[in-house]
Amino acid sequence: MADFVRDELSQIIRLEMRDPRVSFVSVNDVKVSRDLSYAEVYVSSYNTPTPEDQADLIEALNGAAGYFRSTLAKRHSMRTTPKPRFHYDKLSEEGPRLDALIQKAVAQDEANASPETDSDSSSDSSVGTSEE
């Protein structure tokens, strides 16, 4: 159900929304509640550089939640349609920064472990040859 909601909302936002605040929006993730009453929709946009722009985007999308719900209901045959609740997804902005930090930490660990591993392996190999 989450995939259906994500795909359909992406199309509705891209093709049917006329609000100027809603442009270049990506629907990144959807989590539907167990009882199908709510769909938590995580979006991002390249046109929202400031937190105020992001808040305006979320306000516009949440304001159109009724329209989204009724349009979704027309596109499927299930008994209930979840009400979308939109949230700005900051993971797309923070992801590259976190990835760089992880790569830096791994590189530091490898650099710190490298000299110890070389000296340990050379002493181990000499011990093995002297016993033979």
N, C-alpha and C positions, 0 to 999 in steps of 0.2 A: 504494500500500500504506500509506503514511504517513497519508493521509486516512482510510482505513478503520480503522486502528488508533486514531487520534485520536477518531473518532466513536464507535466501539464502547467504548473505555475510558471515555469521558465517560458513556455510558449505564450501563455496569457500575458505575462509581463512584457515580453519582447514584442508581441504583435498587437495587443489590444489596449495597453495602458497609454494614455495621452498626457499624463502628468509630467511636466518638464523636470521635476525633481527625480523622476524614475527613468533613468537612462543608463545603459551599459551595466545592467544589474545581472549578477550571476547568482543563481540559487545553488549554494554549495552543499547544503545538507538539509535533510528533513527527518525529524523524529516524531513518529505518530504515537499517541498515548494508547495504552492497551485497550481502552474502551472506544477508541476511534473518535473521541470527542474533540481532541486538539491535535494540531500538527505544529510543532515547533520548527520554524523555517529560518535557516541561517543564510543570509545573503551578504554580498559585498558588491562594491561598485568602484570603478576607476574615476567616477565623477564626484567622489565624496572625499576630498583630501582632509577636511577638518571634521572634528567631532560634531560641530553644529550641522554640517551637511549630512553627516551620517544619521543624526537624530531626525533631520527633516525627511530623509529617505524612509526611515523606519516609521515615522508618523504617517507619511503618505501611504505606505504599504498596509499598515495596520488600519488606516482609515478605509481602505478598499477591501478589507477582509471579508465583508459580507458579499461583495461582488465576486471575489475569488471563490468563496464557498459555493455560491449558487452556480457559478460557471463550472466548477468541478463536479457538482451534483449532476449537471446535465451530461457530463462526459463519461459517467460510469453508472453501473446499475446496482451499486451496493445500497444497503438500507440507510446507512448514515454517512455523512460527509464530515470530515474533521474541520473544525474552525482553525484557519491558519493564524498563528501568532508569529510575527516577524522579529528577528533579532539580527543585529549587525555582527557579522563573523569577522573577528579581528585575526583569526588564525592565518588567513591568507597574507596578512601584512607581517605578522610575527613569525611565520614559518621560516622564511629565508634567514632571518636573524638567528633563530634558534638552531637551525641547521648549521650555520657558520660557527656558532658557539660549540656545538657538539663536535664538529670536525676539528676545531682548534683543540678541544680537550683530548680527543683521541690522538691527535698528532703529538701533543705534549706527553701523553702516556707512553706512546711508542718511542719517543725520543728518550724518555727517562728509563724505560725498560730495556732499551737496545744495548747500552754498555754492560749492564748486569748480565744479560742473556749471553752475550758474546764471551765474557770472562768465565761464566759458569760452564758454558758448553765446551770451551777449550780445556778447562781443568778436568771436566768429566771425561773427555775423550782421551786425555793423557793418562788418566787413572785406568781406563779400560785397556789401553795398549800395554801398560806396564804389567798388568796381571796376567796377560796372555803369555 
